[in-house]
Amino acid sequence: MEFTRIVVLSILAAVGYGICHDQVTVRVCLEYFTIGHAPVFNTTSPTLLAIGWGVIASWWMGAFLGIPLAAASRIGSRPKLTASDLLKPIGILLAVMAGSAFLAGVAGSAAAASGRICLTGPMKTRVPLDRHQAFLTDLCAHNAAYAVGFVGGFVLCGYAVHVRKRRELTASEHWAQHVP
């Protein structure tokens, strides 16, 4: 049951982050969602697009990373971690993702403004020219969030293994002190 709770926590954390992230980025560039994504939702409402794409674009990442995190936290004989044990580390990862997305968006915007990056292919003509910089801002922010989330998810797995090992050593030291 706790294995499933960790996977569900990971999915909910990813979806919550995705919705919040998209609530910001949709307001930077609506076209990123209406032109840059398949037309899944029959709306141009920024709020509804952010909710819809926040779920669609992130639940699978939460599952993809939640399963190995649950395995690293639960499988084996070492002391097991619970979903509650992972709340703070997951929250830290989400904060790092948000900060990285913000910095990448700022850098992407500056790079687009200076001409160092530009839209190519079909997006170059589909996105209005005056929206290219905003589109690239969103693209950089989203790519950063995915990259940091992906790497950070595996860092969390390593963290879980480390904490379990440390708890095992602490428990064995405790017993060694109390055995006559």
C-alpha positions in Angstrom: 0.0 0.0 0.0 2.8 2.5 0.9 4.5 1.7 -2.5 1.3 2.9 -4.2 1.0 5.9 -1.9 4.5 7.0 -3.0 3.6 6.6 -6.7 0.4 8.5 -6.2 2.2 11.3 -4.3 4.7 11.6 -7.1 1.9 11.8 -9.7 0.0 14.4 -7.6 3.2 16.4 -7.1 4.0 16.4 -10.8 0.4 17.4 -11.8 0.2 20.1 -9.1 3.6 21.5 -10.3 2.5 21.2 -14.0 -0.7 23.1 -13.4 1.0 25.9 -11.4 3.9 26.1 -14.0 1.4 26.3 -16.9 -0.7 28.9 -15.1 2.4 31.2 -15.3 3.6 30.2 -18.7 0.2 30.4 -20.5 0.1 34.0 -19.4 3.6 34.6 -20.9 2.6 33.1 -24.2 -0.9 31.8 -25.0 0.4 30.7 -28.4 2.7 28.2 -26.8 -0.4 26.3 -25.8 -2.8 27.1 -28.7 -0.3 26.8 -31.6 2.6 24.8 -30.1 0.5 22.0 -28.7 -2.1 19.7 -30.4 -5.6 21.1 -30.2 -6.9 18.8 -27.4 -9.0 21.4 -25.7 -11.7 23.5 -27.4 -10.8 26.6 -25.5 -8.5 29.6 -25.5 -9.0 30.2 -21.8 -5.6 30.5 -20.3 -6.8 29.0 -17.0 -8.4 26.0 -18.6 -5.5 25.4 -20.9 -3.1 25.5 -18.0 -5.1 23.1 -16.0 -5.6 20.7 -18.9 -2.0 20.7 -20.2 -0.7 20.8 -16.6 -2.4 17.4 -16.1 -1.7 15.9 -19.6 1.9 17.0 -19.8 3.0 15.9 -16.2 1.1 13.0 -14.8 3.2 10.5 -16.8 6.4 12.0 -15.5 5.1 11.6 -12.0 4.4 8.0 -12.7 7.6 7.4 -14.6 9.7 8.8 -11.6 7.3 7.7 -8.9 7.7 4.0 -9.6 11.5 3.9 -9.2 11.3 6.2 -6.2 8.8 3.9 -4.6 11.1 0.9 -5.3 14.1 2.7 -3.9 12.1 3.6 -0.8 10.4 0.3 -0.1 12.1 -2.7 -1.7 14.6 -4.7 0.3 15.3 -5.3 4.0 16.5 -1.9 5.0 14.2 0.4 6.9 11.5 1.6 4.6 10.5 5.2 3.7 6.9 6.3 3.6 5.2 8.8 1.4 5.4 11.2 4.4 9.2 10.8 4.5 9.3 12.0 0.9 7.2 15.1 1.2 10.0 17.5 2.0 12.5 16.1 -0.6 9.8 16.2 -3.3 8.9 19.8 -2.3 12.5 20.8 -2.6 12.8 19.2 -6.0 9.6 21.1 -7.1 11.1 24.4 -5.8 14.4 23.7 -7.7 12.4 23.0 -10.8 10.5 26.2 -10.5 13.7 28.2 -10.0 15.4 26.5 -12.9 12.4 27.1 -15.1 12.3 30.8 -14.2 16.0 31.2 -14.9 15.8 29.3 -18.2 12.8 31.4 -19.2 14.7 34.6 -18.5 17.7 33.3 -20.4 15.6 32.1 -23.3 13.9 35.5 -23.5 17.2 37.3 -23.5 18.6 34.9 -26.1 15.5 35.4 -28.3 15.6 39.1 -28.0 19.3 39.2 -29.1 18.7 36.8 -31.9 20.8 34.0 -30.5 17.9 31.6 -30.7 14.9 31.7 -33.0 11.9 29.6 -34.0 12.4 27.4 -37.0 10.3 25.0 -39.1 6.6 25.3 -39.1 6.5 27.2 -35.8 8.4 30.1 -37.4 5.5 30.9 -39.7 2.6 29.6 -37.5 3.5 31.7 -34.5 3.1 35.5 -35.1 6.5 37.2 -35.3 5.7 39.5 -32.4 5.1 36.4 -30.2 8.4 34.5 -31.0 10.3 35.8 -28.0 7.5 34.9 -25.6 7.1 31.5 -27.3 10.8 30.8 -26.8 10.6 32.0 -23.2 8.0 29.4 -22.5 9.8 26.7 -24.5 13.0 27.2 -22.5 11.1 27.3 -19.2 9.3 24.1 -20.0 12.4 22.3 -21.2 14.3 23.3 -18.0 11.5 22.0 -15.8 11.4 18.7 -17.6 15.2 18.3 -17.5 15.5 19.2 -13.8 12.5 17.1 -12.9 13.9 14.1 -14.7 17.4 14.3 -13.3 16.0 15.3 -9.9 13.7 12.3 -9.8 16.7 10.0 -10.0 18.5 12.1 -7.5 15.5 11.5 -5.2 15.9 7.7 -5.8 19.5 7.9 -4.7 18.5 10.0 -1.7 16.0 7.4 -0.7 18.6 4.6 -0.8 21.0 6.8 1.2 18.5 7.6 3.9 17.5 3.9 4.2 21.2 2.9 4.5 21.8 5.6 7.1 18.7 4.5 9.1 19.9 0.9 9.0 23.3 1.8 10.3 21.7 4.0 13.0 19.5 1.1 14.1 22.3 -1.3 14.2 24.4 1.1 16.3 21.5 1.5 18.7 21.2 -2.2 19.1 24.9 -2.7 19.6 24.8 -0.2 22.5 22.0 -2.0 24.2 23.1 -5.6 23.8 25.0 -6.9 26.8 
